[in-house]
């Protein structure tokens, strides 16, 4: 496991351009050390944004409905880091809070325009929701409008983590933290216009990224089995 500060120190050391255990902090730096801190932060953002289906960027949510209310923002369910809802078949479930999890069942995920035709016109009769959709503004919609208190559960994708403090730890599996180092060294070499260092960093980054993809991207399956 490596912290933000430790990653910056690794990059500084392996760049061969900084002497000693530098930097000693990720804040208050100037010149070369400030660039290293910035490139480590950017490298981590680049990795998170490089694929849309990283497993470590999936999170679970659990929200409670209000009778008569069919639209729920992430904030309404205390979700502060949502990038997008995961709306795969069977990904959203619901149960009557008064009954408990034994009542839990899947609800259908439908498109926004279809939702509008079914539940967005005229007077709706409140009842147990059987469908959901994502509104263009990012809210999750339930249809029909709930007639009571239900618990809705599912998953979402998180926004990229921002490294800011010395002790911040990247959220990807620790064994792949060196991917951040190699990507930062690649950025630093590009900045320095150093072809040899750039090639070395790029090769090592590609190697670790490939291993990360094998570990943290969904398997492709055909006919119910994994693709060899």
C-alpha positions as protocol buffer text, in pm:
chain_id: "A"
residue {
  index: 1
  type: UNK
  ca { x: 0 y: 0 z: 0 }
}
residue {
  index: 2
  type: UNK
  ca { x: 131 y: 346 z: -87 }
}
residue {
  index: 3
  type: UNK
  ca { x: 10 y: 686 z: 29 }
}
residue {
  index: 4
  type: UNK
  ca { x: 1 y: 996 z: -187 }
}
residue {
  index: 5
  type: UNK
  ca { x: 323 y: 1120 z: -28 }
}
residue {
  index: 6
  type: UNK
  ca { x: 496 y: 784 z: -72 }
}
residue {
  index: 7
  type: UNK
  ca { x: 399 y: 774 z: -439 }
}
residue {
  index: 8
  type: UNK
  ca { x: 542 y: 1123 z: -488 }
}
residue {
  index: 9
  type: UNK
  ca { x: 865 y: 1014 z: -318 }
}
residue {
  index: 10
  type: UNK
  ca { x: 885 y: 704 z: -542 }
}
residue {
  index: 11
  type: UNK
  ca { x: 841 y: 916 z: -853 }
}
residue {
  index: 12
  type: UNK
  ca { x: 1102 y: 1165 z: -737 }
}
residue {
  index: 13
  type: UNK
  ca { x: 1348 y: 885 z: -657 }
}
residue {
  index: 14
  type: UNK
  ca { x: 1292 y: 685 z: -976 }
}
residue {
  index: 15
  type: UNK
  ca { x: 1307 y: 993 z: -1197 }
}
residue {
  index: 16
  type: UNK
  ca { x: 1675 y: 1023 z: -1109 }
}
residue {
  index: 17
  type: UNK
  ca { x: 1638 y: 1400 z: -1094 }
}
residue {
  index: 18
  type: UNK
  ca { x: 1575 y: 1456 z: -723 }
}
residue {
  index: 19
  type: UNK
  ca { x: 1815 y: 1376 z: -439 }
}
residue {
  index: 20
  type: UNK
  ca { x: 1723 y: 1261 z: -91 }
}
residue {
  index: 21
  type: UNK
  ca { x: 1381 y: 1159 z: 48 }
}
residue {
  index: 22
  type: UNK
  ca { x: 1191 y: 1430 z: -133 }
}
residue {
  index: 23
  type: UNK
  ca { x: 927 y: 1564 z: -118 }
}
residue {
  index: 24
  type: UNK
  ca { x: 852 y: 1564 z: 254 }
}
residue {
  index: 25
  type: UNK
  ca { x: 494 y: 1682 z: 199 }
}
residue {
  index: 26
  type: UNK
  ca { x: 246 y: 1705 z: -88 }
}
residue {
  index: 27
  type: UNK
  ca { x: 165 y: 2065 z: 4 }
}
residue {
  index: 28
  type: UNK
  ca { x: 375 y: 2380 z: -9 }
}
residue {
  index: 29
  type: UNK
  ca { x: 608 y: 2251 z: -282 }
}
residue {
  index: 30
  type: UNK
  ca { x: 760 y: 2460 z: -560 }
}
residue {
  index: 31
  type: UNK
  ca { x: 954 y: 2396 z: -878 }
}
residue {
  index: 32
  type: UNK
  ca { x: 1037 y: 2034 z: -965 }
}
residue {
  index: 33
  type: UNK
  ca { x: 877 y: 1888 z: -654 }
}
residue {
  index: 34
  type: UNK
  ca { x: 551 y: 2074 z: -720 }
}
residue {
  index: 35
  type: UNK
  ca { x: 546 y: 1924 z: -1071 }
}
residue {
  index: 36
  type: UNK
  ca { x: 599 y: 1575 z: -931 }
}
residue {
  index: 37
  type: UNK
  ca { x: 311 y: 1614 z: -686 }
}
residue {
  index: 38
  type: UNK
  ca { x: 89 y: 1744 z: -966 }
}
residue {
  index: 39
  type: UNK
  ca { x: 182 y: 1461 z: -1203 }
}
residue {
  index: 40
  type: UNK
  ca { x: 112 y: 1192 z: -940 }
}
residue {
  index: 41
  type: UNK
  ca { x: -231 y: 1343 z: -881 }
}
residue {
  index: 42
  type: UNK
  ca { x: -297 y: 1362 z: -1255 }
}
residue {
  index: 43
  type: UNK
  ca { x: -172 y: 1007 z: -1309 }
}
residue {
  index: 44
  type: UNK
  ca { x: -425 y: 872 z: -1060 }
}
residue {
  index: 45
  type: UNK
  ca { x: -706 y: 1066 z: -1225 }
}
residue {
  index: 46
  type: UNK
  ca { x: -597 y: 941 z: -1568 }
}
residue {
  index: 47
  type: UNK
  ca { x: -607 y: 579 z: -1455 }
}
residue {
  index: 48
  type: UNK
  ca { x: -953 y: 614 z: -1301 }
}
residue {
  index: 49
  type: UNK
  ca { x: -1089 y: 780 z: -1615 }
}
residue {
  index: 50
  type: UNK
  ca { x: -920 y: 537 z: -1855 }
}
residue {
  index: 51
  type: UNK
  ca { x: -1196 y: 274 z: -1820 }
}
residue {
  index: 52
  type: UNK
  ca { x: -1564 y: 309 z: -1737 }
}
residue {
  index: 53
  type: UNK
  ca { x: -1606 y: -27 z: -1565 }
}
residue {
  index: 54
  type: UNK
  ca { x: -1331 y: -51 z: -1302 }
}
residue {
  index: 55
  type: UNK
  ca { x: -1458 y: -287 z: -1031 }
}
residue {
  index: 56
  type: UNK
  ca { x: -1307 y: -85 z: -746 }
}
residue {
  index: 57
  type: UNK
  ca { x: -1512 y: 217 z: -856 }
}
residue {
  index: 58
  type: UNK
  ca { x: -1841 y: 36 z: -795 }
}
residue {
  index: 59
  type: UNK
  ca { x: -2025 y: 120 z: -473 }
}
residue {
  index: 60
  type: UNK
  ca { x: -2355 y: 13 z: -319 }
}
residue {
  index: 61
  type: UNK
  ca { x: -2640 y: 238 z: -214 }
}
residue {
  index: 62
  type: UNK
  ca { x: -2949 y: 191 z: -2 }
}
residue {
  index: 63
  type: UNK
  ca { x: -3221 y: 456 z: -1 }
}
residue {
  index: 64
  type: UNK
  ca { x: -3561 y: 493 z: 162 }
}
residue {
  index: 65
  type: UNK
  ca { x: -3858 y: 623 z: -33 }
}
residue {
  index: 66
  type: UNK
  ca { x: -4115 y: 882 z: 71 }
}
residue {
  index: 67
  type: UNK
  ca { x: -4481 y: 812 z: 1 }
}
residue {
  index: 68
  type: UNK
  ca { x: -4591 y: 1015 z: -300 }
}
residue {
  index: 69
  type: UNK
  ca { x: -4237 y: 1099 z: -417 }
}
residue {
  index: 70
  type: UNK
  ca { x: -4104 y: 926 z: -727 }
}
residue {
  index: 71
  type: UNK
  ca { x: -3782 y: 1124 z: -796 }
}
residue {
  index: 72
  type: UNK
  ca { x: -3465 y: 1083 z: -589 }
}
residue {
  index: 73
  type: UNK
  ca { x: -3140 y: 1274 z: -629 }
}
residue {
  index: 74
  type: UNK
  ca { x: -2811 y: 1119 z: -511 }
}
residue {
  index: 75
  type: UNK
  ca { x: -2810 y: 1370 z: -223 }
}
residue {
  index: 76
  type: UNK
  ca { x: -3155 y: 1253 z: -112 }
}
residue {
  index: 77
  type: UNK
  ca { x: -3000 y: 912 z: -42 }
}
residue {
  index: 78
  type: UNK
  ca { x: -2675 y: 1053 z: 103 }
}
residue {
  index: 79
  type: UNK
  ca { x: -2464 y: 965 z: -201 }
}
residue {
  index: 80
  type: UNK
  ca { x: -2186 y: 1223 z: -234 }
}
residue {
  index: 81
  type: UNK
  ca { x: -1959 y: 1056 z: -492 }
}
residue {
  index: 82
  type: UNK
  ca { x: -2193 y: 935 z: -766 }
}
residue {
  index: 83
  type: UNK
  ca { x: -2073 y: 945 z: -1125 }
}
residue {
  index: 84
  type: UNK
  ca { x: -2359 y: 737 z: -1264 }
}
residue {
  index: 85
  type: UNK
  ca { x: -2616 y: 485 z: -1149 }
}
residue {
  index: 86
  type: UNK
  ca { x: -2553 y: 124 z: -1255 }
}
residue {
  index: 87
  type: UNK
  ca { x: -2870 y: 26 z: -1436 }
}
residue {
  index: 88
  type: UNK
  ca { x: -2804 y: -323 z: -1561 }
}
residue {
  index: 89
  type: UNK
  ca { x: -3086 y: -582 z: -1570 }
}
residue {
  index: 90
  type: UNK
  ca { x: -3161 y: -687 z: -1214 }
}
residue {
  index: 91
  type: UNK
  ca { x: -2932 y: -425 z: -1061 }
}
residue {
  index: 92
  type: UNK
  ca { x: -3202 y: -233 z: -868 }
}
residue {
  index: 93
  type: UNK
  ca { x: -3412 y: -400 z: -599 }
}
residue {
  index: 94
  type: UNK
  ca { x: -3687 y: -288 z: -363 }
}
residue {
  index: 95
  type: UNK
  ca { x: -3863 y: -413 z: -54 }
}
residue {
  index: 96
  type: UNK
  ca { x: -4133 y: -290 z: 182 }
}
residue {
  index: 97
  type: UNK
  ca { x: -3955 y: -153 z: 489 }
}
residue {
  index: 98
  type: UNK
  ca { x: -4231 y: -281 z: 716 }
}
residue {
  index: 99
  type: UNK
  ca { x: -4182 y: -637 z: 586 }
}
residue {
  index: 100
  type: UNK
  ca { x: -3803 y: -639 z: 560 }
}
residue {
  index: 101
  type: UNK
  ca { x: -3548 y: -795 z: 323 }
}
residue {
  index: 102
  type: UNK
  ca { x: -3756 y: -1111 z: 284 }
}
residue {
  index: 103
  type: UNK
  ca { x: -3978 y: -898 z: 59 }
}
residue {
  index: 104
  type: UNK
  ca { x: -3688 y: -787 z: -165 }
}
residue {
  index: 105
  type: UNK
  ca { x: -3729 y: -822 z: -540 }
}
residue {
  index: 106
  type: UNK
  ca { x: -3592 y: -674 z: -861 }
}
residue {
  index: 107
  type: UNK
  ca { x: -3755 y: -382 z: -1041 }
}
residue {
  index: 108
  type: UNK
  ca { x: -3730 y: -327 z: -1415 }
}
residue {
  index: 109
  type: UNK
  ca { x: -3490 y: -69 z: -1554 }
}
residue {
  index: 110
  type: UNK
  ca { x: -3654 y: 125 z: -1838 }
}
residue {
  index: 111
  type: UNK
  ca { x: -3555 y: 419 z: -2056 }
}
residue {
  index: 112
  type: UNK
  ca { x: -3636 y: 780 z: -1969 }
}
residue {
  index: 113
  type: UNK
  ca { x: -3874 y: 838 z: -2261 }
}
residue {
  index: 114
  type: UNK
  ca { x: -4062 y: 514 z: -2192 }
}
residue {
  index: 115
  type: UNK
  ca { x: -4087 y: 613 z: -1825 }
}
residue {
  index: 116
  type: UNK
  ca { x: -4241 y: 947 z: -1924 }
}
residue {
  index: 117
  type: UNK
  ca { x: -4505 y: 773 z: -2131 }
}
residue {
  index: 118
  type: UNK
  ca { x: -4593 y: 527 z: -1852 }
}
residue {
  index: 119
  type: UNK
  ca { x: -4559 y: 738 z: -1538 }
}
residue {
  index: 120
  type: UNK
  ca { x: -4501 y: 1099 z: -1636 }
}
residue {
  index: 121
  type: UNK
  ca { x: -4844 y: 1189 z: -1770 }
}
residue {
  index: 122
  type: UNK
  ca { x: -5178 y: 1248 z: -1612 }
}
residue {
  index: 123
  type: UNK
  ca { x: -5274 y: 1142 z: -1261 }
}
residue {
  index: 124
  type: UNK
  ca { x: -5082 y: 843 z: -1130 }
}
residue {
  index: 125
  type: UNK
  ca { x: -5203 y: 592 z: -870 }
}
residue {
  index: 126
  type: UNK
  ca { x: -4946 y: 544 z: -597 }
}
residue {
  index: 127
  type: UNK
  ca { x: -4843 y: 183 z: -535 }
}
residue {
  index: 128
  type: UNK
  ca { x: -4536 y: -36 z: -497 }
}
residue {
  index: 129
  type: UNK
  ca { x: -4282 y: 69 z: -766 }
}
residue {
  index: 130
  type: UNK
  ca { x: -4211 y: -192 z: -1031 }
}
residue {
  index: 131
  type: UNK
  ca { x: -3978 y: 9 z: -1258 }
}
residue {
  index: 132
  type: UNK
  ca { x: -3708 y: 273 z: -1248 }
}
residue {
  index: 133
  type: UNK
  ca { x: -3536 y: 507 z: -1491 }
}
residue {
  index: 134
  type: UNK
  ca { x: -3262 y: 768 z: -1491 }
}
residue {
  index: 135
  type: UNK
  ca { x: -3376 y: 1123 z: -1557 }
}
residue {
  index: 136
  type: UNK
  ca { x: -3147 y: 1341 z: -1772 }
}
residue {
  index: 137
  type: UNK
  ca { x: -3064 y: 1550 z: -1462 }
}
residue {
  index: 138
  type: UNK
  ca { x: -2920 y: 1240 z: -1291 }
}
residue {
  index: 139
  type: UNK
  ca { x: -3210 y: 1164 z: -1057 }
}
residue {
  index: 140
  type: UNK
  ca { x: -3339 y: 810 z: -1015 }
}
residue {
  index: 141
  type: UNK
  ca { x: -3712 y: 779 z: -1087 }
}
residue {
  index: 142
  type: UNK
  ca { x: -3946 y: 515 z: -951 }
}
residue {
  index: 143
  type: UNK
  ca { x: -4269 y: 414 z: -1113 }
}
residue {
  index: 144
  type: UNK
  ca { x: -4539 y: 408 z: -1008 }
}
residue {
  index: 145
  type: UNK
  ca { x: -4492 y: 668 z: -736 }
}
residue {
  index: 146
  type: UNK
  ca { x: -4445 y: 476 z: -408 }
}
residue {
  index: 147
  type: UNK
  ca { x: -4747 y: 449 z: -181 }
}
residue {
  index: 148
  type: UNK
  ca { x: -4537 y: 403 z: 132 }
}
residue {
  index: 149
  type: UNK
  ca { x: -4188 y: 353 z: 266 }
}
residue {
  index: 150
  type: UNK
  ca { x: -3973 y: 115 z: 64 }
}
residue {
  index: 151
  type: UNK
  ca { x: -3602 y: 42 z: 69 }
}
residue {
  index: 152
  type: UNK
  ca { x: -3431 y: 68 z: -270 }
}
residue {
  index: 153
  type: UNK
  ca { x: -3091 y: -95 z: -314 }
}
residue {
  index: 154
  type: UNK
  ca { x: -2842 y: -104 z: -598 }
}
residue {
  index: 155
  type: UNK
  ca { x: -2502 y: 4 z: -719 }
}
residue {
  index: 156
  type: UNK
  ca { x: -2341 y: 311 z: -872 }
}
residue {
  index: 157
  type: UNK
  ca { x: -2010 y: 418 z: -1017 }
}
residue {
  index: 158
  type: UNK
  ca { x: -1808 y: 665 z: -814 }
}
residue {
  index: 159
  type: UNK
  ca { x: -1642 y: 984 z: -932 }
}
residue {
  index: 160
  type: UNK
  ca { x: -1260 y: 975 z: -945 }
}
residue {
  index: 161
  type: UNK
  ca { x: -1091 y: 998 z: -607 }
}
residue {
  index: 162
  type: UNK
  ca { x: -875 y: 1311 z: -568 }
}
residue {
  index: 163
  type: UNK
  ca { x: -549 y: 1274 z: -378 }
}
residue {
  index: 164
  type: UNK
  ca { x: -492 y: 1579 z: -159 }
}
residue {
  index: 165
  type: UNK
  ca { x: -333 y: 1492 z: 177 }
}
residue {
  index: 166
  type: UNK
  ca { x: -6 y: 1314 z: 259 }
}
residue {
  index: 167
  type: UNK
  ca { x: -184 y: 1006 z: 395 }
}
residue {
  index: 168
  type: UNK
  ca { x: -447 y: 968 z: 121 }
}
residue {
  index: 169
  type: UNK
  ca { x: -441 y: 614 z: -20 }
}
residue {
  index: 170
  type: UNK
  ca { x: -559 y: 536 z: -375 }
}
residue {
  index: 171
  type: UNK
  ca { x: -866 y: 315 z: -370 }
}
residue {
  index: 172
  type: UNK
  ca { x: -751 y: 62 z: -631 }
}
residue {
  index: 173
  type: UNK
  ca { x: -602 y: -266 z: -500 }
}
residue {
  index: 174
  type: UNK
  ca { x: -268 y: -196 z: -332 }
}
residue {
  index: 175
  type: UNK
  ca { x: -76 y: -441 z: -551 }
}
residue {
  index: 176
  type: UNK
  ca { x: -141 y: -214 z: -850 }
}
residue {
  index: 177
  type: UNK
  ca { x: -35 y: 116 z: -691 }
}
residue {
  index: 178
  type: UNK
  ca { x: 281 y: 116 z: -900 }
}
residue {
  index: 179
  type: UNK
  ca { x: 64 y: 190 z: -1205 }
}
residue {
  index: 180
  type: UNK
  ca { x: 28 y: 541 z: -1065 }
}
residue {
  index: 181
  type: UNK
  ca { x: 404 y: 573 z: -1029 }
}
residue {
  index: 182
  type: UNK
  ca { x: 472 y: 465 z: -1387 }
}
residue {
  index: 183
  type: UNK
  ca { x: 203 y: 688 z: -1531 }
}
residue {
  index: 184
  type: UNK
  ca { x: 340 y: 985 z: -1332 }
}
residue {
  index: 185
  type: UNK
  ca { x: 694 y: 909 z: -1454 }
}
residue {
  index: 186
  type: UNK
  ca { x: 558 y: 898 z: -1808 }
}
residue {
  index: 187
  type: UNK
  ca { x: 402 y: 1242 z: -1762 }
}
residue {
  index: 188
  type: UNK
  ca { x: 722 y: 1375 z: -1609 }
}
residue {
  index: 189
  type: UNK
  ca { x: 932 y: 1239 z: -1899 }
}
residue {
  index: 190
  type: UNK
  ca { x: 694 y: 1395 z: -2150 }
}
residue {
  index: 191
  type: UNK
  ca { x: 730 y: 1726 z: -1967 }
}
residue {
  index: 192
  type: UNK
  ca { x: 1110 y: 1692 z: -1973 }
}
residue {
  index: 193
  type: UNK
  ca { x: 1110 y: 1576 z: -2336 }
}
residue {
  index: 194
  type: UNK
  ca { x: 1322 y: 1278 z: -2233 }
}
residue {
  index: 195
  type: UNK
  ca { x: 1260 y: 1002 z: -2493 }
}
residue {
  index: 196
  type: UNK
  ca { x: 1446 y: 721 z: -2316 }
}
residue {
  index: 197
  type: UNK
  ca { x: 1278 y: 780 z: -1980 }
}
residue {
  index: 198
  type: UNK
  ca { x: 944 y: 821 z: -2158 }
}
residue {
  index: 199
  type: UNK
  ca { x: 979 y: 483 z: -2334 }
}
residue {
  index: 200
  type: UNK
  ca { x: 1078 y: 303 z: -2013 }
}
residue {
  index: 201
  type: UNK
  ca { x: 787 y: 453 z: -1819 }
}
residue {
  index: 202
  type: UNK
  ca { x: 540 y: 381 z: -2100 }
}
residue {
  index: 203
  type: UNK
  ca { x: 642 y: 14 z: -2125 }
}
residue {
  index: 204
  type: UNK
  ca { x: 618 y: -41 z: -1751 }
}
residue {
  index: 205
  type: UNK
  ca { x: 290 y: 149 z: -1726 }
}
residue {
  index: 206
  type: UNK
  ca { x: 138 y: -63 z: -2006 }
}
residue {
  index: 207
  type: UNK
  ca { x: 253 y: -381 z: -1827 }
}
residue {
  index: 208
  type: UNK
  ca { x: 95 y: -291 z: -1493 }
}
residue {
  index: 209
  type: UNK
  ca { x: -218 y: -147 z: -1656 }
}
residue {
  index: 210
  type: UNK
  ca { x: -274 y: -472 z: -1847 }
}
residue {
  index: 211
  type: UNK
  ca { x: -257 y: -666 z: -1520 }
}
residue {
  index: 212
  type: UNK
  ca { x: -494 y: -419 z: -1359 }
}
residue {
  index: 213
  type: UNK
  ca { x: -741 y: -458 z: -1647 }
}
residue {
  index: 214
  type: UNK
  ca { x: -736 y: -837 z: -1614 }
}
residue {
  index: 215
  type: UNK
  ca { x: -808 y: -807 z: -1243 }
}
residue {
  index: 216
  type: UNK
  ca { x: -1051 y: -515 z: -1230 }
}
residue {
  index: 217
  type: UNK
  ca { x: -1261 y: -523 z: -1549 }
}
residue {
  index: 218
  type: UNK
  ca { x: -1568 y: -749 z: -1591 }
}
residue {
  index: 219
  type: UNK
  ca { x: -1505 y: -1076 z: -1770 }
}
residue {
  index: 220
  type: UNK
  ca { x: -1644 y: -1111 z: -2120 }
}
residue {
  index: 221
  type: UNK
  ca { x: -1878 y: -1412 z: -2124 }
}
residue {
  index: 222
  type: UNK
  ca { x: -2030 y: -1612 z: -2406 }
}
residue {
  index: 223
  type: UNK
  ca { x: -2321 y: -1845 z: -2342 }
}
residue {
  index: 224
  type: UNK
  ca { x: -2298 y: -1800 z: -1968 }
}
residue {
  index: 225
  type: UNK
  ca { x: -1928 y: -1886 z: -1939 }
}
residue {
  index: 226
  type: UNK
  ca { x: -1613 y: -1674 z: -1930 }
}
residue {
  index: 227
  type: UNK
  ca { x: -1437 y: -1603 z: -2256 }
}
residue {
  index: 228
  type: UNK
  ca { x: -1099 y: -1779 z: -2246 }
}
